[in-house]
Every structure is written in C-alpha cells, then in structure tokens.
Amino acid sequence: MLKDKYELKDLLEIMALLRSEKGCPWDREQTHESLKRYLIEETYEVLEAIDLNSSKKMCEELGDLLLQVVFQAQIASEKNAFNMQDVITAICRKLILRHTHVFGNDKADTPEEVVNNWEAIKKKEKGIKSHTEVLKDVPSNLPALMRSFKVQQKASQVGFDLDNAEDVFDKVLEEIQELKDVYKSKNVARITDEMGDVFFSLVNLSRFLDVQPELALSETTNKFIKRFEYIEKEALKSGKNLEEMTLSEMDKLWNEAKIHISGKKG
C-alpha cells in the first residue's frame, strides 16, 4: 500500500528489495559503471527543472537524482565497500571540517574568504603540495568547458591570470587569428590545437564576465533549436520544405525568428 509520506529509510529499504532475489531483474543486473549514464542524465534534468523554475518538476527530478545516489550506495553495500550511512557521514564530516568559520574559530566574512578557506583545507586533507597538483585534481571526465573553467579558476588563485576583461578579449582575437592562419593548411593536428586554444580563451573570457560557459552554450543551443523551428514552420506555411529553399531564403526567416522569438534585431 502506498503511504502519504516516506522517509529516507523507506527509500533504502525499497532499493534493497529491488536489488534482492525477490526484486527486479533490471535493477539486479546494474553496476556502478552501467548507472553512470543515468547519473549524468538525471543531473541535467535537475538543471532543466531549475531553468524552467518549476518547483514540482524540480522536486521530481531531485528525487530521481537521489535514487541514483541510493542505487550506487546499495551496490557498494552489497560488496561491503560502503553504504548510504557512510555516504551521509562522509559529507557531514566534510561540511563541518571545511566550514571552520562556522564550526571552528576561523573567520570568513565574505564568500571569497570562504572559498579560499575551503580550498586551503581541501589541499591539506588531500596532501596536495603543489599548484600543479591542484589543477590535476580537477576531474578529467568533467565536460570540457566546465573542466577548463575550473582549472583556470584555480590557476588564477595564485595570480596566473590576465589583468582584466579587455586583455582577455584581445587574447580571444589573437587565438582566432592563429586559427585562421592554419585552417587552410589541412594539418588536422595544428587546426585541432588552435581550435582548442580558441575555446580555452573563450572560457577564460566567460570567467571574467562571470558567465558559466557550459550553461551559456546550452542556452544558445536551445535558442538555435527554437529559431530553426520557426524557419521550418514558416517554410511549411508557404508550401516549401527546407530542402527546397535556398540559404538566402532560410537566412531571411532566421532574421525574422530572431525578432519574433527574442525581439533581437542583430
């Protein structure tokens, strides 16, 4: 029978049952590795719910994300590696140990001081002795834009950074020019290298402008889809398929879409 309210222990019991011989064949065959894709998918669905500003959807998607955490903990528990209690204990200890300005005698009056404090404690905990180790500690399987952003952030903490946004704009233009210089060479390795430099410099610019590049690109992709949809619908109204249209005709509709969807003329 369904209940009106459930607690974390109920979720743990349900997950344990699903993984048991009396449970679900699909759940039983899952591994840490097989669940990785779902962990990523559920995280992005939470982000979408936040963007939609939907409390109902956010509650639902956070539940789906929590399920992935509980699922992973259950598999680990079956291997006697760790359990959900260990996960909760670890994060509680981390929060207490890294908020010494709340649970200890340190002082941190601004968000910047809190971050510096957190990073210093983290380095001590992990036995990190060099700044290069700090950069290497950023997970390599993060999305490339996100990883680049975090690496640059950590490098800037020791002063390895440009002075202002204007300098970064100049650097972006410099990297684009270098890409233009090699793009006709057919040297794939050099083109790839220069393209990477352009992306890296753009991520640096986004950091100076206080913009998360991963989110900015995601929003622009969504915007592109909406404008493309406008083009296709308007084309169909005039009795044409996109394949039958010239680029000039589609470009005209694209400019209309920019005004129609976002009121943007440029």
N, C-alpha and C positions, 0 to 999 in steps of 0.2 A: 504493500500500500504506500502511495505517495504521502509525504508529510508536508506541512506548510513551511517548515523551517528545517534546514540541515546545518550541521557544523563540519569543521574540517575533519574530525574523526569519522564522520559518516562517509565523506569522500574517500578517505583512506581505506575504509572497510569495503566500499564498493569496488575500488580499484583492485584490492587484494582478491576479491571474489572473481572479478573479471579475468584475472591472471591465473586463477586456480583451475584444476581439472574440471570443476563443475561450471566454469565460466565460459568465456567467449574464445573460439578458436583463433580469431583475428588478433585479439589482444594478447593471447598467449604466445603468438609467434613473433611479436615485436621485440626489437633490440634497441639499445642506445642509438645505434647507427641508423636503423630504419626510421626512427622517430625524428631524426634531425630536420627533415624537410617540413614536418608538421610544426615543429617548434618555430621555425622561421616564418611559415605561413601565418600561424596564429599571432605572432608578434606584429606582422604587418597589418593584420586585420584589426588589431587593437589600435594601431596608428590611424587606420582609416576611420574607425569609430570616433576617435578624438577629433579628426578633421571634420567629420560630419556633425560634431557637437551633439551627439545622441547619447544621452545617459543610459537609455535602455540597451542600445547596441553595445556601448562600452562595457556595461555590466556583463552582458552575454559573452563578449569576446575576451574579457579578463578571466571569466570562468573557463573558457576554452584554453587560454594560456596557462592558467593554474593547473588544469588537467594534465598538460604536458609535463609540468614540474613534478606533479604527484606520480605520473606514469614512470618517469625516469627514476624517481626515488624508489618506487616499488621494484623495478627491475634490479636496481642496485642492492636493495634489501634482500632479494632472493639469492644474490651472490655473496651475501654477508659483507658487502663493501661499505655501505652506509644506508641510512633510512631517512624518512622525512623529518624525524626528530633531530637527526644530526644536521640536516639542511637548515632547519629553523634555528638550532643552537649556533651554527656557524655564522649565520647572518646577524643574529642578535649580538654575538660577541664582536663581530666586525664593526657594527654600528656603535657599540659602546667604546671600543678601543680607538676608533678613528674620530670620535666626537669628544675629544679630551676637553674641549671648551664647554661642553655640557656636562659630561660625567667625570671630569677631572679638574685640574687647576689651570689649564692653559687658557689663553684669551684669544678670541677671534670675533671681532665686531662687524666684519664685512664678509660678503660671500667670497671675495678674493682671498681673504685671510683663511677662511675655512678650507678652500680648495688647496692652498699651499700647505696647510697643516695636514690635510688628508694625504697629499702626495708624499710628504716627508715621512709620515707614519707608515704608509704603504711601502716605501723604499726600505725602511728599517725592517719591517715584517718579512719582506721577501729577500732580504740580504743583498739588495741592489746597491752596487758600489760605484758604478759609472753612469754617466748620462746616456751613453750608447745603450746600456742595458735597459734603461727606462724606455727608449724608443723600441727596442726589440721586444719589450714586454707587452706592447700593443698587439692584440691578437691578429695573426696574419690572415685569418679567414673572415675578418670583417669585410663588409662591402668596401670596395676600393676607395670610394670617395670618403667614406666615414673613417677608414683607417688613415688615409692621408691627412685628414683634418686633425685627428688625434695626435699623430706623430708631429705635425707642425706645431700644435699647441704645446706639446711637451718640450720641443726644441726651443720654443720662444721663452719658456720659463727660465732658461739660462742666458737669455739675451741674444740667441741666434735668430735674428728676425730683422726684417726691414723696418724703417722708422715710421712710415705712415702709408695710408692707402694710395696716395699719389705715386709713391715709389713702386707699389705693387702693380698698379695699372701699367706703369712703364715696363715692368718685368713681363707682364702678360703680353704686351705688344711685341716685346723683344723675342719671346718664345714663339709667338705666332709667325714672326718674320723668319725665324730659323726653320720653322716647319715649311713655310713657303719656299725657302731656299732649297729644300731637299725633296719636295713632294714629286717632282718630275724625274727624280734620279732612278726610280724603280728599285732603290735599295730599301727593301722592306724593313730590315733591322734598324736603319737610320731613321726612317719615317716613323716607325713604332716608337723609337726612343724620343724623337722630337714631339710626337703626339702626346706621349706621357708627360713630357715637360710642360706642355700647354695645359693639360688637365691639372697638373700639380700646382701651377701658378694660379689657375682659376680657383682652385680650392683655397689657396692662400688668400686670394682676394676676398672670397666669401667669408673667411675667418675675420679679416679686417672689417668687413661690413656687417659682421655679426649675423651671418646667414648660414644655416645648415645646408651644405651643398646637396646632400642626399635628398632632403625634403624639397629643396628648390627644384631639383631636376625631376622629381616625382610629380610635383605640381605642374610643371611645364609639360610633361608627357601627357597628363590628364587634360590639360588645356589644348594640346595638339589634337587629341582624340575628339574633343568636343567641336573644334573648328573643322576637322576633317568630316565629322558627321554632318555639319551644316552644309559643307560643299556637296556631299553626296545627296542629301535631301533636296537641295535647291536644283541640282542637276536633274534629278528624277522628276521634279516638278515641270521642268522644261522638256521632258521626254528623252533625256540622254543618260547613258551610263558613263561612268568616269572614264572607261577605256576609250570612249568615242570623243572625249573632249581634248582640246589642246592644253598645253601647260599654261598658256596665256589666259584661257577661259577659266581654268581652275584657280589661277592666281588672283583673278578678279573676284571670284567667290570667296577666296581666302581673306582678301582685304575686307569684304563685306562681313565675313564671320568675325573678324577682329572687332569690328564696331558693334555688331549685333550681340555678341556674347559678352564682351568686356567693356564696350564703349571706347576701345582703343583705336586710334586712327593711324598710329605709326607702326 
